[in-house]
Amino acid sequence: MSLTKEEVLKIAKLSKLSFEEEEIEKFQVELNDILKYIDMLNEVDTSEVQPLVHINDVVNNFREKEEKSSIEIEKVLLNAPESAENAIVVPKVVGE
């Protein structure tokens, strides 16, 4: 399969791109090279190859839950420009 100049122009139009004449010819050659490579990959026999989901046999390594100390709410609110009821007040960005 190879792309014609018209097909490259159609792809460019669908992509909302515009190119000079020499760029169209260059892309035609490059896209055809890519398609040849894809055809070559499609010819590879992979019938004996198992599907690969992840390169490592990783199992879920969950760590134990442990409580950790956190920054105190008062210290957080000291850095806020405005606060109310132990919360940081921010400007409204969504209309009603």
Phi and psi in radians as a Rosetta constraint file:
Dihedral C 1 N 2 CA 2 C 2 CIRCULARHARMONIC -2.405 0.35
Dihedral N 2 CA 2 C 2 N 3 CIRCULARHARMONIC 2.615 0.35
Dihedral C 2 N 3 CA 3 C 3 CIRCULARHARMONIC -1.548 0.35
Dihedral N 3 CA 3 C 3 N 4 CIRCULARHARMONIC 2.431 0.35
Dihedral C 3 N 4 CA 4 C 4 CIRCULARHARMONIC -1.522 0.35
Dihedral N 4 CA 4 C 4 N 5 CIRCULARHARMONIC 2.946 0.35
Dihedral C 4 N 5 CA 5 C 5 CIRCULARHARMONIC -1.047 0.35
Dihedral N 5 CA 5 C 5 N 6 CIRCULARHARMONIC -0.679 0.35
Dihedral C 5 N 6 CA 6 C 6 CIRCULARHARMONIC -1.118 0.35
Dihedral N 6 CA 6 C 6 N 7 CIRCULARHARMONIC -0.672 0.35
Dihedral C 6 N 7 CA 7 C 7 CIRCULARHARMONIC -1.181 0.35
Dihedral N 7 CA 7 C 7 N 8 CIRCULARHARMONIC -0.658 0.35
Dihedral C 7 N 8 CA 8 C 8 CIRCULARHARMONIC -1.131 0.35
Dihedral N 8 CA 8 C 8 N 9 CIRCULARHARMONIC -0.723 0.35
Dihedral C 8 N 9 CA 9 C 9 CIRCULARHARMONIC -1.099 0.35
Dihedral N 9 CA 9 C 9 N 10 CIRCULARHARMONIC -0.674 0.35
Dihedral C 9 N 10 CA 10 C 10 CIRCULARHARMONIC -1.147 0.35
Dihedral N 10 CA 10 C 10 N 11 CIRCULARHARMONIC -0.752 0.35
Dihedral C 10 N 11 CA 11 C 11 CIRCULARHARMONIC -1.068 0.35
Dihedral N 11 CA 11 C 11 N 12 CIRCULARHARMONIC -0.752 0.35
Dihedral C 11 N 12 CA 12 C 12 CIRCULARHARMONIC -1.088 0.35
Dihedral N 12 CA 12 C 12 N 13 CIRCULARHARMONIC -0.740 0.35
Dihedral C 12 N 13 CA 13 C 13 CIRCULARHARMONIC -1.123 0.35
Dihedral N 13 CA 13 C 13 N 14 CIRCULARHARMONIC -0.784 0.35
Dihedral C 13 N 14 CA 14 C 14 CIRCULARHARMONIC -1.092 0.35
Dihedral N 14 CA 14 C 14 N 15 CIRCULARHARMONIC -0.530 0.35
Dihedral C 14 N 15 CA 15 C 15 CIRCULARHARMONIC -1.508 0.35
Dihedral N 15 CA 15 C 15 N 16 CIRCULARHARMONIC 0.011 0.35
Dihedral C 15 N 16 CA 16 C 16 CIRCULARHARMONIC 1.035 0.35
Dihedral N 16 CA 16 C 16 N 17 CIRCULARHARMONIC 0.694 0.35
Dihedral C 16 N 17 CA 17 C 17 CIRCULARHARMONIC -2.052 0.35
Dihedral N 17 CA 17 C 17 N 18 CIRCULARHARMONIC 2.631 0.35
Dihedral C 17 N 18 CA 18 C 18 CIRCULARHARMONIC -2.265 0.35
Dihedral N 18 CA 18 C 18 N 19 CIRCULARHARMONIC 2.486 0.35
Dihedral C 18 N 19 CA 19 C 19 CIRCULARHARMONIC -2.362 0.35
Dihedral N 19 CA 19 C 19 N 20 CIRCULARHARMONIC 2.762 0.35
Dihedral C 19 N 20 CA 20 C 20 CIRCULARHARMONIC -1.309 0.35
Dihedral N 20 CA 20 C 20 N 21 CIRCULARHARMONIC 2.861 0.35
Dihedral C 20 N 21 CA 21 C 21 CIRCULARHARMONIC -1.007 0.35
Dihedral N 21 CA 21 C 21 N 22 CIRCULARHARMONIC -0.774 0.35
Dihedral C 21 N 22 CA 22 C 22 CIRCULARHARMONIC -1.193 0.35
Dihedral N 22 CA 22 C 22 N 23 CIRCULARHARMONIC -0.520 0.35
Dihedral C 22 N 23 CA 23 C 23 CIRCULARHARMONIC -1.209 0.35
Dihedral N 23 CA 23 C 23 N 24 CIRCULARHARMONIC -0.683 0.35
Dihedral C 23 N 24 CA 24 C 24 CIRCULARHARMONIC -1.051 0.35
Dihedral N 24 CA 24 C 24 N 25 CIRCULARHARMONIC -0.790 0.35
Dihedral C 24 N 25 CA 25 C 25 CIRCULARHARMONIC -1.114 0.35
Dihedral N 25 CA 25 C 25 N 26 CIRCULARHARMONIC -0.713 0.35
Dihedral C 25 N 26 CA 26 C 26 CIRCULARHARMONIC -1.093 0.35
Dihedral N 26 CA 26 C 26 N 27 CIRCULARHARMONIC -0.801 0.35
Dihedral C 26 N 27 CA 27 C 27 CIRCULARHARMONIC -1.160 0.35
Dihedral N 27 CA 27 C 27 N 28 CIRCULARHARMONIC -0.588 0.35
Dihedral C 27 N 28 CA 28 C 28 CIRCULARHARMONIC -1.066 0.35
Dihedral N 28 CA 28 C 28 N 29 CIRCULARHARMONIC -0.805 0.35
Dihedral C 28 N 29 CA 29 C 29 CIRCULARHARMONIC -1.111 0.35
Dihedral N 29 CA 29 C 29 N 30 CIRCULARHARMONIC -0.813 0.35
Dihedral C 29 N 30 CA 30 C 30 CIRCULARHARMONIC -1.141 0.35
Dihedral N 30 CA 30 C 30 N 31 CIRCULARHARMONIC -0.750 0.35
Dihedral C 30 N 31 CA 31 C 31 CIRCULARHARMONIC -1.143 0.35
Dihedral N 31 CA 31 C 31 N 32 CIRCULARHARMONIC -0.664 0.35
Dihedral C 31 N 32 CA 32 C 32 CIRCULARHARMONIC -1.148 0.35
Dihedral N 32 CA 32 C 32 N 33 CIRCULARHARMONIC -0.640 0.35
Dihedral C 32 N 33 CA 33 C 33 CIRCULARHARMONIC -1.105 0.35
Dihedral N 33 CA 33 C 33 N 34 CIRCULARHARMONIC -0.719 0.35
Dihedral C 33 N 34 CA 34 C 34 CIRCULARHARMONIC -1.112 0.35
Dihedral N 34 CA 34 C 34 N 35 CIRCULARHARMONIC -0.766 0.35
Dihedral C 34 N 35 CA 35 C 35 CIRCULARHARMONIC -1.118 0.35
Dihedral N 35 CA 35 C 35 N 36 CIRCULARHARMONIC -0.640 0.35
Dihedral C 35 N 36 CA 36 C 36 CIRCULARHARMONIC -1.108 0.35
Dihedral N 36 CA 36 C 36 N 37 CIRCULARHARMONIC -0.720 0.35
Dihedral C 36 N 37 CA 37 C 37 CIRCULARHARMONIC -1.135 0.35
Dihedral N 37 CA 37 C 37 N 38 CIRCULARHARMONIC -0.714 0.35
Dihedral C 37 N 38 CA 38 C 38 CIRCULARHARMONIC -1.104 0.35
Dihedral N 38 CA 38 C 38 N 39 CIRCULARHARMONIC -0.733 0.35
Dihedral C 38 N 39 CA 39 C 39 CIRCULARHARMONIC -1.056 0.35
Dihedral N 39 CA 39 C 39 N 40 CIRCULARHARMONIC -0.703 0.35
Dihedral C 39 N 40 CA 40 C 40 CIRCULARHARMONIC -1.122 0.35
Dihedral N 40 CA 40 C 40 N 41 CIRCULARHARMONIC -0.721 0.35
Dihedral C 40 N 41 CA 41 C 41 CIRCULARHARMONIC -1.146 0.35
Dihedral N 41 CA 41 C 41 N 42 CIRCULARHARMONIC -0.627 0.35
Dihedral C 41 N 42 CA 42 C 42 CIRCULARHARMONIC -1.164 0.35
Dihedral N 42 CA 42 C 42 N 43 CIRCULARHARMONIC -0.381 0.35
Dihedral C 42 N 43 CA 43 C 43 CIRCULARHARMONIC -1.417 0.35
Dihedral N 43 CA 43 C 43 N 44 CIRCULARHARMONIC -0.241 0.35
Dihedral C 43 N 44 CA 44 C 44 CIRCULARHARMONIC -1.203 0.35
Dihedral N 44 CA 44 C 44 N 45 CIRCULARHARMONIC 2.309 0.35
Dihedral C 44 N 45 CA 45 C 45 CIRCULARHARMONIC -1.389 0.35
Dihedral N 45 CA 45 C 45 N 46 CIRCULARHARMONIC 1.983 0.35
Dihedral C 45 N 46 CA 46 C 46 CIRCULARHARMONIC -2.018 0.35
Dihedral N 46 CA 46 C 46 N 47 CIRCULARHARMONIC 0.324 0.35
Dihedral C 46 N 47 CA 47 C 47 CIRCULARHARMONIC -1.120 0.35
Dihedral N 47 CA 47 C 47 N 48 CIRCULARHARMONIC -0.496 0.35
Dihedral C 47 N 48 CA 48 C 48 CIRCULARHARMONIC -1.647 0.35
Dihedral N 48 CA 48 C 48 N 49 CIRCULARHARMONIC 0.030 0.35
Dihedral C 48 N 49 CA 49 C 49 CIRCULARHARMONIC -1.658 0.35
Dihedral N 49 CA 49 C 49 N 50 CIRCULARHARMONIC 2.229 0.35
Dihedral C 49 N 50 CA 50 C 50 CIRCULARHARMONIC -1.319 0.35
Dihedral N 50 CA 50 C 50 N 51 CIRCULARHARMONIC 2.501 0.35
Dihedral C 50 N 51 CA 51 C 51 CIRCULARHARMONIC -1.041 0.35
Dihedral N 51 CA 51 C 51 N 52 CIRCULARHARMONIC 2.445 0.35
Dihedral C 51 N 52 CA 52 C 52 CIRCULARHARMONIC -1.974 0.35
Dihedral N 52 CA 52 C 52 N 53 CIRCULARHARMONIC 2.103 0.35
Dihedral C 52 N 53 CA 53 C 53 CIRCULARHARMONIC -1.683 0.35
Dihedral N 53 CA 53 C 53 N 54 CIRCULARHARMONIC -0.716 0.35
Dihedral C 53 N 54 CA 54 C 54 CIRCULARHARMONIC -2.524 0.35
Dihedral N 54 CA 54 C 54 N 55 CIRCULARHARMONIC 2.502 0.35
Dihedral C 54 N 55 CA 55 C 55 CIRCULARHARMONIC -1.265 0.35
Dihedral N 55 CA 55 C 55 N 56 CIRCULARHARMONIC -0.387 0.35
Dihedral C 55 N 56 CA 56 C 56 CIRCULARHARMONIC -1.938 0.35
Dihedral N 56 CA 56 C 56 N 57 CIRCULARHARMONIC 2.554 0.35
Dihedral C 56 N 57 CA 57 C 57 CIRCULARHARMONIC -1.436 0.35
Dihedral N 57 CA 57 C 57 N 58 CIRCULARHARMONIC 1.347 0.35
Dihedral C 57 N 58 CA 58 C 58 CIRCULARHARMONIC -1.657 0.35
Dihedral N 58 CA 58 C 58 N 59 CIRCULARHARMONIC 2.327 0.35
Dihedral C 58 N 59 CA 59 C 59 CIRCULARHARMONIC -1.904 0.35
Dihedral N 59 CA 59 C 59 N 60 CIRCULARHARMONIC 2.833 0.35
Dihedral C 59 N 60 CA 60 C 60 CIRCULARHARMONIC -1.156 0.35
Dihedral N 60 CA 60 C 60 N 61 CIRCULARHARMONIC 2.063 0.35
Dihedral C 60 N 61 CA 61 C 61 CIRCULARHARMONIC -1.846 0.35
Dihedral N 61 CA 61 C 61 N 62 CIRCULARHARMONIC 1.483 0.35
Dihedral C 61 N 62 CA 62 C 62 CIRCULARHARMONIC -1.443 0.35
Dihedral N 62 CA 62 C 62 N 63 CIRCULARHARMONIC 2.453 0.35
Dihedral C 62 N 63 CA 63 C 63 CIRCULARHARMONIC -1.638 0.35
Dihedral N 63 CA 63 C 63 N 64 CIRCULARHARMONIC 2.784 0.35
Dihedral C 63 N 64 CA 64 C 64 CIRCULARHARMONIC -1.175 0.35
Dihedral N 64 CA 64 C 64 N 65 CIRCULARHARMONIC 2.542 0.35
Dihedral C 64 N 65 CA 65 C 65 CIRCULARHARMONIC -1.253 0.35
Dihedral N 65 CA 65 C 65 N 66 CIRCULARHARMONIC 2.324 0.35
Dihedral C 65 N 66 CA 66 C 66 CIRCULARHARMONIC -2.507 0.35
Dihedral N 66 CA 66 C 66 N 67 CIRCULARHARMONIC 2.474 0.35
Dihedral C 66 N 67 CA 67 C 67 CIRCULARHARMONIC -1.372 0.35
Dihedral N 67 CA 67 C 67 N 68 CIRCULARHARMONIC 2.394 0.35
Dihedral C 67 N 68 CA 68 C 68 CIRCULARHARMONIC -2.207 0.35
Dihedral N 68 CA 68 C 68 N 69 CIRCULARHARMONIC 2.579 0.35
Dihedral C 68 N 69 CA 69 C 69 CIRCULARHARMONIC -1.284 0.35
Dihedral N 69 CA 69 C 69 N 70 CIRCULARHARMONIC 2.585 0.35
Dihedral C 69 N 70 CA 70 C 70 CIRCULARHARMONIC -2.158 0.35
Dihedral N 70 CA 70 C 70 N 71 CIRCULARHARMONIC 2.994 0.35
Dihedral C 70 N 71 CA 71 C 71 CIRCULARHARMONIC -1.209 0.35
Dihedral N 71 CA 71 C 71 N 72 CIRCULARHARMONIC 2.485 0.35
Dihedral C 71 N 72 CA 72 C 72 CIRCULARHARMONIC -1.235 0.35
Dihedral N 72 CA 72 C 72 N 73 CIRCULARHARMONIC 2.489 0.35
Dihedral C 72 N 73 CA 73 C 73 CIRCULARHARMONIC -1.021 0.35
Dihedral N 73 CA 73 C 73 N 74 CIRCULARHARMONIC -0.616 0.35
Dihedral C 73 N 74 CA 74 C 74 CIRCULARHARMONIC -1.099 0.35
Dihedral N 74 CA 74 C 74 N 75 CIRCULARHARMONIC -0.694 0.35
Dihedral C 74 N 75 CA 75 C 75 CIRCULARHARMONIC -1.188 0.35
Dihedral N 75 CA 75 C 75 N 76 CIRCULARHARMONIC -0.641 0.35
Dihedral C 75 N 76 CA 76 C 76 CIRCULARHARMONIC -1.114 0.35
Dihedral N 76 CA 76 C 76 N 77 CIRCULARHARMONIC -0.823 0.35
Dihedral C 76 N 77 CA 77 C 77 CIRCULARHARMONIC -1.165 0.35
Dihedral N 77 CA 77 C 77 N 78 CIRCULARHARMONIC -0.444 0.35
Dihedral C 77 N 78 CA 78 C 78 CIRCULARHARMONIC -1.120 0.35
Dihedral N 78 CA 78 C 78 N 79 CIRCULARHARMONIC -0.513 0.35
Dihedral C 78 N 79 CA 79 C 79 CIRCULARHARMONIC -1.536 0.35
Dihedral N 79 CA 79 C 79 N 80 CIRCULARHARMONIC -0.132 0.35
Dihedral C 79 N 80 CA 80 C 80 CIRCULARHARMONIC -1.496 0.35
Dihedral N 80 CA 80 C 80 N 81 CIRCULARHARMONIC 2.473 0.35
Dihedral C 80 N 81 CA 81 C 81 CIRCULARHARMONIC -1.134 0.35
Dihedral N 81 CA 81 C 81 N 82 CIRCULARHARMONIC -0.545 0.35
Dihedral C 81 N 82 CA 82 C 82 CIRCULARHARMONIC -2.637 0.35
Dihedral N 82 CA 82 C 82 N 83 CIRCULARHARMONIC 2.456 0.35
Dihedral C 82 N 83 CA 83 C 83 CIRCULARHARMONIC -2.483 0.35
Dihedral N 83 CA 83 C 83 N 84 CIRCULARHARMONIC 2.746 0.35
Dihedral C 83 N 84 CA 84 C 84 CIRCULARHARMONIC -2.726 0.35
Dihedral N 84 CA 84 C 84 N 85 CIRCULARHARMONIC 2.357 0.35
Dihedral C 84 N 85 CA 85 C 85 CIRCULARHARMONIC 0.903 0.35
Dihedral N 85 CA 85 C 85 N 86 CIRCULARHARMONIC 0.856 0.35
Dihedral C 85 N 86 CA 86 C 86 CIRCULARHARMONIC 1.014 0.35
Dihedral N 86 CA 86 C 86 N 87 CIRCULARHARMONIC 0.565 0.35
Dihedral C 86 N 87 CA 87 C 87 CIRCULARHARMONIC -2.402 0.35
Dihedral N 87 CA 87 C 87 N 88 CIRCULARHARMONIC 2.688 0.35
Dihedral C 87 N 88 CA 88 C 88 CIRCULARHARMONIC -1.478 0.35
Dihedral N 88 CA 88 C 88 N 89 CIRCULARHARMONIC 2.246 0.35
Dihedral C 88 N 89 CA 89 C 89 CIRCULARHARMONIC -1.542 0.35
Dihedral N 89 CA 89 C 89 N 90 CIRCULARHARMONIC 2.237 0.35
Dihedral C 89 N 90 CA 90 C 90 CIRCULARHARMONIC -2.142 0.35
Dihedral N 90 CA 90 C 90 N 91 CIRCULARHARMONIC 2.737 0.35
Dihedral C 90 N 91 CA 91 C 91 CIRCULARHARMONIC -1.148 0.35
Dihedral N 91 CA 91 C 91 N 92 CIRCULARHARMONIC 2.575 0.35
Dihedral C 91 N 92 CA 92 C 92 CIRCULARHARMONIC -1.277 0.35
Dihedral N 92 CA 92 C 92 N 93 CIRCULARHARMONIC 2.263 0.35
Dihedral C 92 N 93 CA 93 C 93 CIRCULARHARMONIC -2.047 0.35
Dihedral N 93 CA 93 C 93 N 94 CIRCULARHARMONIC -0.188 0.35
Dihedral C 93 N 94 CA 94 C 94 CIRCULARHARMONIC -2.031 0.35
Dihedral N 94 CA 94 C 94 N 95 CIRCULARHARMONIC 2.297 0.35
Dihedral C 94 N 95 CA 95 C 95 CIRCULARHARMONIC -1.286 0.35
Dihedral N 95 CA 95 C 95 N 96 CIRCULARHARMONIC 2.952 0.35
